[in-house]
Amino acid sequence: MRRDGLPGILVLLAFAVAMTTSAFAQTPPPGPGPMPRGQRLGPAAGPAGLPPGLMQRLQLTDQQRADIRALVAQHQAARQGANTSLVGLRQQLAAQVFAEKPDTGQIDQLKGQIAAAEADALAARIDLQLRITRVLTPEQRAEALKMTSARPARRMPRGPNRL
């Protein structure tokens, strides 16, 4: 067997490994990773979870805009403490789940508290939506219904980094 070509083959092999490593180093990692806001689960929602752009498309009067802004501000002020509490509950749950010895009783209790808090948040959001619709004319409500019905469903992110 000839050994004359061996150094050339080794150089070629080293070059191929270097090029492959370089290509992988420039490729972004798979998975969701950090993304701009609004691209995680679809477009951002308008006030109270209404379709984005709804308020512009309904051609609201200045008085309707002011009324809706006041309703949304009132809702946000009322929910601020509850939202902070929900964040704290989720952090406590994560701490229990990833603890060296998770306390399943504590986890069950936190799950119940989080479910109750999320149900309260849903009820408050629906109440806000109902109050907003009272500000609209029948034609505007019909247009809002059309837009809401045509809105694509949100999809949950997929992949190993879903948590």
Backbone hydrogen bonds, N-H to C=O, Kabsch-Sander energy under -0.5 kcal/mol:
donor,donor_aa,acceptor,acceptor_aa,energy
6,L,3,R,-0.5
9,I,5,G,-2.1
10,L,6,L,-2.6
11,V,7,P,-2.2
12,L,8,G,-2.3
13,L,9,I,-2.8
14,A,10,L,-2.6
15,F,11,V,-2.4
16,A,12,L,-2.2
17,V,13,L,-2.3
18,A,14,A,-2.4
19,M,15,F,-2.4
20,T,16,A,-2.3
21,T,17,V,-2.5
22,S,18,A,-2.3
23,A,19,M,-2.2
24,F,20,T,-2.2
25,A,21,T,-2.1
26,Q,22,S,-1.2
27,T,23,A,-0.8
39,Q,36,P,-1.9
41,L,42,G,-0.6
46,G,50,L,-3.4
49,G,46,G,-1.5
50,L,47,P,-1.9
54,L,51,P,-1.7
57,R,53,G,-2.3
58,L,54,L,-1.7
59,Q,56,Q,-1.1
60,L,55,M,-0.8
65,R,61,T,-2.4
66,A,62,D,-2.3
67,D,63,Q,-2.6
68,I,64,Q,-2.7
69,R,65,R,-2.7
70,A,66,A,-2.2
71,L,67,D,-2.2
72,V,68,I,-2.6
73,A,69,R,-2.6
74,Q,70,A,-2.4
75,H,71,L,-2.3
76,Q,72,V,-2.7
77,A,73,A,-2.4
78,A,74,Q,-2.2
79,R,75,H,-2.0
80,Q,76,Q,-1.1
83,N,79,R,-2.9
84,T,80,Q,-2.0
85,S,81,G,-2.2
86,L,82,A,-2.3
87,V,83,N,-2.1
88,G,84,T,-2.1
89,L,85,S,-2.4
90,R,86,L,-2.3
91,Q,87,V,-2.1
92,Q,88,G,-2.3
93,L,89,L,-2.3
94,A,90,R,-2.4
95,A,91,Q,-2.3
96,Q,92,Q,-2.1
97,V,93,L,-2.9
98,F,94,A,-2.3
99,A,96,Q,-0.9
104,T,102,P,-0.9
107,I,103,D,-2.5
108,D,104,T,-2.5
109,Q,105,G,-2.0
110,L,106,Q,-2.6
111,K,107,I,-2.6
112,G,108,D,-2.0
113,Q,109,Q,-2.2
114,I,110,L,-2.8
115,A,111,K,-2.6
116,A,112,G,-2.2
117,A,113,Q,-2.2
118,E,114,I,-2.8
119,A,115,A,-2.2
120,D,116,A,-2.2
121,A,117,A,-2.2
122,L,118,E,-2.3
123,A,119,A,-2.4
124,A,120,D,-2.4
125,R,121,A,-2.3
126,I,122,L,-2.5
127,D,123,A,-2.3
128,L,124,A,-2.2
129,Q,125,R,-2.3
130,L,126,I,-2.4
131,R,127,D,-2.2
132,I,128,L,-2.5
133,T,129,Q,-2.4
134,R,130,L,-1.2
135,V,131,R,-0.5
135,V,132,I,-1.4
136,L,132,I,-0.7
136,L,133,T,-0.5
141,R,137,T,-2.5
142,A,138,P,-2.1
143,E,139,E,-2.2
144,A,140,Q,-2.5
145,L,141,R,-2.5
146,K,142,A,-2.0
147,M,143,E,-2.5
148,T,144,A,-2.7
149,S,145,L,-2.5
150,A,146,K,-1.8
151,R,147,M,-0.7
151,R,148,T,-0.5
162,R,159,G,-1.1
